[in-house]
Amino acid sequence: MSTSSLVCGLLFGSIGVGFLVYGQRQKAVVPLVCGVALVIFPYFVSGTIPLVAIGMALIALPYFVRF
């Protein structure tokens, strides 16, 4: 693992915790699921570019999908 992938994983994990807390308090499913995914997915993605691409997609998803 490179330093950039570790920093990106920490950043996306922190944002994921924020989405997770927001989704729990607002009873919103999409931010909750995206928060869980943002916390978990850095463990399974090894490259920096795929890490950033998937993380940005998961961050943008609650903005475009609303239930």
Biopython code that builds the backbone (N, CA, C, O; Angstrom):
import numpy as np
from Bio.PDB.StructureBuilder import StructureBuilder

atoms = [
    (1, "MET", "N", (0.839, -1.183, 0.000)),
    (1, "MET", "CA", (0.000, 0.000, 0.000)),
    (1, "MET", "C", (0.877, 1.238, 0.000)),
    (1, "MET", "O", (1.889, 1.314, 0.698)),
    (2, "SER", "N", (0.469, 2.179, -0.784)),
    (2, "SER", "CA", (1.205, 3.435, -0.835)),
    (2, "SER", "C", (0.595, 4.427, 0.152)),
    (2, "SER", "O", (-0.494, 4.218, 0.686)),
    (3, "THR", "N", (1.314, 5.487, 0.368)),
    (3, "THR", "CA", (0.851, 6.520, 1.294)),
    (3, "THR", "C", (-0.422, 7.180, 0.784)),
    (3, "THR", "O", (-1.321, 7.489, 1.566)),
    (4, "SER", "N", (-0.501, 7.394, -0.518)),
    (4, "SER", "CA", (-1.687, 8.059, -1.063)),
    (4, "SER", "C", (-2.941, 7.191, -0.901)),
    (4, "SER", "O", (-4.018, 7.722, -0.630)),
    (5, "SER", "N", (-2.823, 5.893, -1.058)),
    (5, "SER", "CA", (-3.998, 5.044, -0.868)),
    (5, "SER", "C", (-4.399, 4.976, 0.606)),
    (5, "SER", "O", (-5.586, 4.875, 0.916)),
    (6, "LEU", "N", (-3.439, 5.028, 1.502)),
    (6, "LEU", "CA", (-3.770, 5.064, 2.935)),
    (6, "LEU", "C", (-4.489, 6.348, 3.312)),
    (6, "LEU", "O", (-5.463, 6.321, 4.064)),
    (7, "VAL", "N", (-4.010, 7.475, 2.791)),
    (7, "VAL", "CA", (-4.639, 8.764, 3.089)),
    (7, "VAL", "C", (-6.034, 8.819, 2.477)),
    (7, "VAL", "O", (-6.972, 9.295, 3.117)),
    (8, "CYS", "N", (-6.179, 8.338, 1.246)),
    (8, "CYS", "CA", (-7.501, 8.321, 0.610)),
    (8, "CYS", "C", (-8.455, 7.405, 1.366)),
    (8, "CYS", "O", (-9.628, 7.738, 1.536)),
    (9, "GLY", "N", (-7.965, 6.261, 1.819)),
    (9, "GLY", "CA", (-8.794, 5.361, 2.612)),
    (9, "GLY", "C", (-9.246, 5.990, 3.908)),
    (9, "GLY", "O", (-10.393, 5.813, 4.320)),
    (10, "LEU", "N", (-8.361, 6.722, 4.557)),
    (10, "LEU", "CA", (-8.719, 7.426, 5.789)),
    (10, "LEU", "C", (-9.742, 8.521, 5.509)),
    (10, "LEU", "O", (-10.697, 8.689, 6.267)),
    (11, "LEU", "N", (-9.549, 9.255, 4.438)),
    (11, "LEU", "CA", (-10.476, 10.327, 4.076)),
    (11, "LEU", "C", (-11.860, 9.776, 3.758)),
    (11, "LEU", "O", (-12.860, 10.274, 4.275)),
    (12, "PHE", "N", (-11.925, 8.750, 2.911)),
    (12, "PHE", "CA", (-13.225, 8.186, 2.553)),
    (12, "PHE", "C", (-13.878, 7.488, 3.741)),
    (12, "PHE", "O", (-15.103, 7.503, 3.859)),
    (13, "GLY", "N", (-13.100, 6.886, 4.608)),
    (13, "GLY", "CA", (-13.659, 6.287, 5.819)),
    (13, "GLY", "C", (-14.254, 7.324, 6.751)),
    (13, "GLY", "O", (-15.299, 7.092, 7.359)),
    (14, "SER", "N", (-13.597, 8.467, 6.866)),
    (14, "SER", "CA", (-14.112, 9.543, 7.713)),
    (14, "SER", "C", (-15.403, 10.132, 7.145)),
    (14, "SER", "O", (-16.350, 10.399, 7.885)),
    (15, "ILE", "N", (-15.432, 10.329, 5.841)),
    (15, "ILE", "CA", (-16.651, 10.815, 5.200)),
    (15, "ILE", "C", (-17.757, 9.773, 5.341)),
    (15, "ILE", "O", (-18.922, 10.122, 5.534)),
    (16, "GLY", "N", (-17.396, 8.506, 5.246)),
    (16, "GLY", "CA", (-18.368, 7.428, 5.417)),
    (16, "GLY", "C", (-18.984, 7.414, 6.799)),
    (16, "GLY", "O", (-20.180, 7.156, 6.939)),
    (17, "VAL", "N", (-18.195, 7.684, 7.819)),
    (17, "VAL", "CA", (-18.742, 7.756, 9.182)),
    (17, "VAL", "C", (-19.739, 8.904, 9.283)),
    (17, "VAL", "O", (-20.768, 8.778, 9.947)),
    (18, "GLY", "N", (-19.438, 10.015, 8.632)),
    (18, "GLY", "CA", (-20.373, 11.145, 8.611)),
    (18, "GLY", "C", (-21.681, 10.784, 7.928)),
    (18, "GLY", "O", (-22.758, 11.108, 8.428)),
    (19, "PHE", "N", (-21.590, 10.110, 6.780)),
    (19, "PHE", "CA", (-22.798, 9.659, 6.093)),
    (19, "PHE", "C", (-23.564, 8.656, 6.942)),
    (19, "PHE", "O", (-24.794, 8.683, 6.981)),
    (20, "LEU", "N", (-22.851, 7.784, 7.614)),
    (20, "LEU", "CA", (-23.474, 6.767, 8.450)),
    (20, "LEU", "C", (-24.265, 7.401, 9.592)),
    (20, "LEU", "O", (-25.409, 7.017, 9.837)),
    (21, "VAL", "N", (-23.678, 8.350, 10.279)),
    (21, "VAL", "CA", (-24.360, 9.035, 11.380)),
    (21, "VAL", "C", (-25.551, 9.828, 10.862)),
    (21, "VAL", "O", (-26.620, 9.815, 11.473)),
    (22, "TYR", "N", (-25.372, 10.520, 9.734)),
    (22, "TYR", "CA", (-26.470, 11.280, 9.143)),
    (22, "TYR", "C", (-27.622, 10.363, 8.745)),
    (22, "TYR", "O", (-28.784, 10.670, 9.013)),
    (23, "GLY", "N", (-27.305, 9.244, 8.110)),
    (23, "GLY", "CA", (-28.340, 8.314, 7.689)),
    (23, "GLY", "C", (-29.097, 7.703, 8.853)),
    (23, "GLY", "O", (-30.303, 7.478, 8.757)),
    (24, "GLN", "N", (-28.405, 7.429, 9.956)),
    (24, "GLN", "CA", (-29.074, 6.882, 11.131)),
    (24, "GLN", "C", (-29.993, 7.913, 11.764)),
    (24, "GLN", "O", (-31.126, 7.593, 12.122)),
    (25, "ARG", "N", (-29.529, 9.128, 11.906)),
    (25, "ARG", "CA", (-30.334, 10.149, 12.584)),
    (25, "ARG", "C", (-31.520, 10.611, 11.757)),
    (25, "ARG", "O", (-32.578, 10.910, 12.310)),
    (26, "GLN", "N", (-31.361, 10.676, 10.440)),
    (26, "GLN", "CA", (-32.443, 11.128, 9.574)),
    (26, "GLN", "C", (-33.318, 9.982, 9.070)),
    (26, "GLN", "O", (-34.305, 10.217, 8.373)),
    (27, "LYS", "N", (-32.965, 8.755, 9.414)),
    (27, "LYS", "CA", (-33.670, 7.558, 8.946)),
    (27, "LYS", "C", (-33.700, 7.511, 7.412)),
    (27, "LYS", "O", (-34.711, 7.158, 6.806)),
    (28, "ALA", "N", (-32.569, 7.876, 6.807)),
    (28, "ALA", "CA", (-32.429, 7.871, 5.351)),
    (28, "ALA", "C", (-31.584, 6.662, 4.944)),
    (28, "ALA", "O", (-30.482, 6.465, 5.456)),
    (29, "VAL", "N", (-32.103, 5.869, 4.034)),
    (29, "VAL", "CA", (-31.464, 4.611, 3.670)),
    (29, "VAL", "C", (-30.230, 4.823, 2.790)),
    (29, "VAL", "O", (-29.195, 4.198, 3.019)),
    (30, "VAL", "N", (-30.330, 5.694, 1.795)),
    (30, "VAL", "CA", (-29.237, 5.850, 0.830)),
    (30, "VAL", "C", (-27.962, 6.379, 1.497)),
    (30, "VAL", "O", (-26.898, 5.802, 1.274)),
    (31, "PRO", "N", (-28.014, 7.448, 2.303)),
    (31, "PRO", "CA", (-26.773, 7.868, 2.972)),
    (31, "PRO", "C", (-26.229, 6.828, 3.942)),
    (31, "PRO", "O", (-25.016, 6.716, 4.115)),
    (32, "LEU", "N", (-27.106, 6.077, 4.568)),
    (32, "LEU", "CA", (-26.673, 5.026, 5.489)),
    (32, "LEU", "C", (-25.905, 3.933, 4.755)),
    (32, "LEU", "O", (-24.837, 3.513, 5.199)),
    (33, "VAL", "N", (-26.446, 3.478, 3.640)),
    (33, "VAL", "CA", (-25.790, 2.428, 2.861)),
    (33, "VAL", "C", (-24.489, 2.941, 2.259)),
    (33, "VAL", "O", (-23.489, 2.225, 2.246)),
    (34, "CYS", "N", (-24.492, 4.173, 1.761)),
    (34, "CYS", "CA", (-23.267, 4.755, 1.203)),
    (34, "CYS", "C", (-22.214, 4.933, 2.289)),
    (34, "CYS", "O", (-21.024, 4.747, 2.033)),
    (35, "GLY", "N", (-22.634, 5.288, 3.484)),
    (35, "GLY", "CA", (-21.695, 5.419, 4.594)),
    (35, "GLY", "C", (-21.036, 4.103, 4.943)),
    (35, "GLY", "O", (-19.826, 4.047, 5.163)),
    (36, "VAL", "N", (-21.821, 3.051, 4.995)),
    (36, "VAL", "CA", (-21.262, 1.722, 5.273)),
    (36, "VAL", "C", (-20.300, 1.320, 4.164)),
    (36, "VAL", "O", (-19.218, 0.797, 4.430)),
    (37, "ALA", "N", (-20.699, 1.565, 2.918)),
    (37, "ALA", "CA", (-19.836, 1.219, 1.782)),
    (37, "ALA", "C", (-18.539, 2.031, 1.789)),
    (37, "ALA", "O", (-17.476, 1.495, 1.476)),
    (38, "LEU", "N", (-18.614, 3.312, 2.142)),
    (38, "LEU", "CA", (-17.410, 4.146, 2.195)),
    (38, "LEU", "C", (-16.457, 3.702, 3.296)),
    (38, "LEU", "O", (-15.242, 3.838, 3.155)),
    (39, "VAL", "N", (-16.985, 3.183, 4.366)),
    (39, "VAL", "CA", (-16.123, 2.703, 5.450)),
    (39, "VAL", "C", (-15.463, 1.382, 5.079)),
    (39, "VAL", "O", (-14.308, 1.147, 5.433)),
    (40, "ILE", "N", (-16.185, 0.515, 4.368)),
    (40, "ILE", "CA", (-15.699, -0.837, 4.106)),
    (40, "ILE", "C", (-14.851, -0.957, 2.846)),
    (40, "ILE", "O", (-13.864, -1.694, 2.851)),
    (41, "PHE", "N", (-15.201, -0.259, 1.766)),
    (41, "PHE", "CA", (-14.563, -0.541, 0.482)),
    (41, "PHE", "C", (-13.064, -0.267, 0.420)),
    (41, "PHE", "O", (-12.407, -0.927, -0.386)),
    (42, "PRO", "N", (-12.454, 0.638, 1.188)),
    (42, "PRO", "CA", (-10.993, 0.795, 1.077)),
    (42, "PRO", "C", (-10.196, -0.453, 1.463)),
    (42, "PRO", "O", (-9.032, -0.583, 1.083)),
    (43, "TYR", "N", (-10.803, -1.360, 2.203)),
    (43, "TYR", "CA", (-10.114, -2.602, 2.553)),
    (43, "TYR", "C", (-9.976, -3.544, 1.366)),
    (43, "TYR", "O", (-9.085, -4.393, 1.353)),
    (44, "PHE", "N", (-10.842, -3.405, 0.375)),
    (44, "PHE", "CA", (-10.879, -4.340, -0.742)),
    (44, "PHE", "C", (-10.286, -3.779, -2.035)),
    (44, "PHE", "O", (-10.021, -4.544, -2.962)),
    (45, "VAL", "N", (-10.073, -2.473, -2.121)),
    (45, "VAL", "CA", (-9.538, -1.850, -3.336)),
    (45, "VAL", "C", (-8.086, -1.469, -3.063)),
    (45, "VAL", "O", (-7.793, -0.773, -2.091)),
    (46, "SER", "N", (-7.180, -1.927, -3.923)),
    (46, "SER", "CA", (-5.761, -1.710, -3.642)),
    (46, "SER", "C", (-5.161, -0.525, -4.393)),
    (46, "SER", "O", (-4.222, 0.092, -3.891)),
    (47, "GLY", "N", (-5.663, -0.191, -5.559)),
    (47, "GLY", "CA", (-5.088, 0.900, -6.339)),
    (47, "GLY", "C", (-5.637, 2.251, -5.924)),
    (47, "GLY", "O", (-6.768, 2.353, -5.447)),
    (48, "THR", "N", (-4.834, 3.284, -6.108)),
    (48, "THR", "CA", (-5.252, 4.624, -5.704)),
    (48, "THR", "C", (-6.329, 5.184, -6.633)),
    (48, "THR", "O", (-7.301, 5.779, -6.169)),
    (49, "ILE", "N", (-6.161, 4.998, -7.928)),
    (49, "ILE", "CA", (-7.126, 5.557, -8.883)),
    (49, "ILE", "C", (-8.494, 4.896, -8.739)),
    (49, "ILE", "O", (-9.496, 5.610, -8.702)),
    (50, "PRO", "N", (-8.586, 3.572, -8.656)),
    (50, "PRO", "CA", (-9.910, 2.984, -8.415)),
    (50, "PRO", "C", (-10.491, 3.380, -7.058)),
    (50, "PRO", "O", (-11.705, 3.526, -6.918)),
    (51, "LEU", "N", (-9.639, 3.549, -6.081)),
    (51, "LEU", "CA", (-10.087, 3.967, -4.749)),
    (51, "LEU", "C", (-10.747, 5.337, -4.813)),
    (51, "LEU", "O", (-11.820, 5.542, -4.246)),
    (52, "VAL", "N", (-10.108, 6.268, -5.502)),
    (52, "VAL", "CA", (-10.656, 7.617, -5.629)),
    (52, "VAL", "C", (-11.927, 7.606, -6.474)),
    (52, "VAL", "O", (-12.890, 8.296, -6.139)),
    (53, "ALA", "N", (-11.948, 6.841, -7.557)),
    (53, "ALA", "CA", (-13.119, 6.802, -8.437)),
    (53, "ALA", "C", (-14.336, 6.222, -7.720)),
    (53, "ALA", "O", (-15.428, 6.785, -7.801)),
    (54, "ILE", "N", (-14.160, 5.115, -7.029)),
    (54, "ILE", "CA", (-15.278, 4.495, -6.310)),
    (54, "ILE", "C", (-15.723, 5.386, -5.153)),
    (54, "ILE", "O", (-16.920, 5.536, -4.908)),
    (55, "GLY", "N", (-14.768, 5.971, -4.449)),
    (55, "GLY", "CA", (-15.107, 6.855, -3.328)),
    (55, "GLY", "C", (-15.890, 8.077, -3.765)),
    (55, "GLY", "O", (-16.861, 8.457, -3.110)),
    (56, "MET", "N", (-15.483, 8.697, -4.860)),
    (56, "MET", "CA", (-16.210, 9.868, -5.348)),
    (56, "MET", "C", (-17.611, 9.494, -5.828)),
    (56, "MET", "O", (-18.559, 10.258, -5.645)),
    (57, "ALA", "N", (-17.740, 8.322, -6.441)),
    (57, "ALA", "CA", (-19.059, 7.872, -6.879)),
    (57, "ALA", "C", (-19.980, 7.618, -5.687)),
    (57, "ALA", "O", (-21.161, 7.964, -5.723)),
    (58, "LEU", "N", (-19.437, 7.017, -4.638)),
    (58, "LEU", "CA", (-20.255, 6.759, -3.446)),
    (58, "LEU", "C", (-20.613, 8.042, -2.710)),
    (58, "LEU", "O", (-21.677, 8.121, -2.095)),
    (59, "ILE", "N", (-19.749, 9.042, -2.762)),
    (59, "ILE", "CA", (-20.060, 10.322, -2.133)),
    (59, "ILE", "C", (-21.154, 11.047, -2.914)),
    (59, "ILE", "O", (-22.017, 11.688, -2.315)),
    (60, "ALA", "N", (-21.125, 10.952, -4.236)),
    (60, "ALA", "CA", (-22.102, 11.651, -5.070)),
    (60, "ALA", "C", (-23.444, 10.940, -5.133)),
    (60, "ALA", "O", (-24.458, 11.569, -5.440)),
    (61, "LEU", "N", (-23.472, 9.653, -4.852)),
    (61, "LEU", "CA", (-24.694, 8.867, -4.994)),
    (61, "LEU", "C", (-25.873, 9.399, -4.169)),
    (61, "LEU", "O", (-26.970, 9.482, -4.720)),
    (62, "PRO", "N", (-25.727, 9.761, -2.902)),
    (62, "PRO", "CA", (-26.892, 10.265, -2.157)),
    (62, "PRO", "C", (-27.450, 11.578, -2.711)),
    (62, "PRO", "O", (-28.620, 11.891, -2.489)),
    (63, "TYR", "N", (-26.645, 12.333, -3.412)),
    (63, "TYR", "CA", (-27.125, 13.581, -4.000)),
    (63, "TYR", "C", (-28.082, 13.302, -5.157)),
    (63, "TYR", "O", (-29.064, 14.021, -5.341)),
    (64, "PHE", "N", (-27.795, 12.259, -5.933)),
    (64, "PHE", "CA", (-28.596, 11.968, -7.111)),
    (64, "PHE", "C", (-29.716, 10.971, -6.857)),
    (64, "PHE", "O", (-30.712, 10.982, -7.580)),
    (65, "VAL", "N", (-29.585, 10.114, -5.857)),
    (65, "VAL", "CA", (-30.612, 9.115, -5.554)),
    (65, "VAL", "C", (-31.244, 9.483, -4.224)),
    (65, "VAL", "O", (-30.575, 9.566, -3.194)),
    (66, "ARG", "N", (-32.555, 9.702, -4.274)),
    (66, "ARG", "CA", (-33.281, 10.057, -3.044)),
    (66, "ARG", "C", (-34.491, 9.143, -2.901)),
    (66, "ARG", "O", (-35.243, 8.937, -3.853)),
    (67, "PHE", "N", (-34.667, 8.603, -1.708)),
    (67, "PHE", "CA", (-35.828, 7.765, -1.407)),
    (67, "PHE", "C", (-36.626, 8.389, -0.324)),
    (67, "PHE", "O", (-37.651, 7.841, 0.082)),
]
sb = StructureBuilder()
sb.init_structure("model")
sb.init_model(0)
sb.init_chain("A")
sb.init_seg("    ")
for serial, (resi, resn, name, xyz) in enumerate(atoms, 1):
    if name == "N":
        sb.init_residue(resn, " ", resi, " ")
    sb.init_atom(name, np.array(xyz, "f"), 0.0, 1.0, " ", f" {name:<3s}", serial, name[0])
structure = sb.get_structure()
